Amino acid sequence: MEDFQVKIYPIKDGTTLTSFTHPLSKKKIRKAFTNRDLAKIYKEEMEHKYKRKHKAHYRELTIEELIIIFIDEKPGNAYTKMKTHIIDFVNTFGKYHIDELTSDAFKVWLDQVQKEYKLRDISMRGLKCEIDTFFAYLVERDIISESPLSKIYYKKYVPSIKSRNILSSDQIDELLKAVKSFSPGYLYPIIKMFAETAAKNKEIIDLKWSDLDLESGTIKFNESKGGKERTLKISDELITLLKEKNKKQGSLFWTYHNEPFTTNKLFRLITEFKEKKLFKGDWCPLDLRHSFAVNFLASGGDMKELQYILGHGQLFDTKRLYGEASKEIISKSITNPFE
């Protein structure tokens, strides 16, 4: 953090004021001194504290100092967003050195956070993963050999197929027909893209014209936090609808106000459609993803191919989510020999 600097200002009453932006909280820190010499000593201490980056010093640094180095070298990580629990983490452990912390201490803190904010295990998994990016950095730098969070586990909740809103192929056709009658050139192409590609909300919203290949009739989903890169075939009807939009750059889908869609804008439009009651039954774009997966397996689709279509990094994730569906499909197709 070589650009870190503490500034000194003389005050009319004869005192001296120091000022700097805290590298972690981004808050302005001001402190008054009776004379300039004391202010200079403080300036040197603070600049030395936040500029130390040599590996030899790492174990001498506090957790707060290490995190500051971390966000300086790895911009764009969870710590730069300064979420409530991350700040609480720094306030709780920031003054300690890495050798003073244990897995038990972190578990106690995580349990307190979960109880205080009434968080589910799935939320705690996310919080743990965000904090673990910092410890992964320390492992990468050979500061520690293993993350102290590696021994802390939260159950990964997988909703059963029965709890999901699975639409049959006929129901999806009815839904698409209703959406087309409501908004043939605006909402319909978006919902049809969901139905054909089984992509997630953000993946559809983030699509650019550069991702569309009109010649081959394919759409490319770039690698993201929620999915692997993949290129999928789309229908001739969808290709024709997209050609009619006459846009060749920027976002693939735009609002009436000529703005790229956001999740909120898309769901407001879907709500408008639902209020017309043109389709019986509740649904959301994510239901189309789950329905695609179940219907794909029901029609004899391969689990490995489904993994690619959904963008899962591991086949295990696909089996974990839809293995139950495949078992139900197989059990229904087997005839009892005693009947």
Secondary structure, 3 states (H helix, E strand, C coil): CCCCCCEEEECCCCCEEEEEECCCCCCEEEEEECCHHHHHHHHHHHHHHHHCCCHHHHHHCEHHHHHHHHHHHCCCCHHHHCCHHHHHHHHHHCCCEHHHCCHHHHHHHHHHHHHHHCCCHHHHHHHHHHHHHHHHHHHHCCCCCCCCCCCCCCCCCCCCHHHCCCCCHHHHHHHHHHHHHHCCCCCHHHHHHHHHHCCCHHHHHCCEHHHEECCCCEEEECCECCECCEEEECCHHHHHHHHCCCCCCCECCECCCCCECCHHHHHHHHHHHHHCCCCCCCCCHHHHHHHHHHHHHHCCCCHHHHHHHHCCCCHHHHHHHHHHHHHHHHHHHCCCCCC
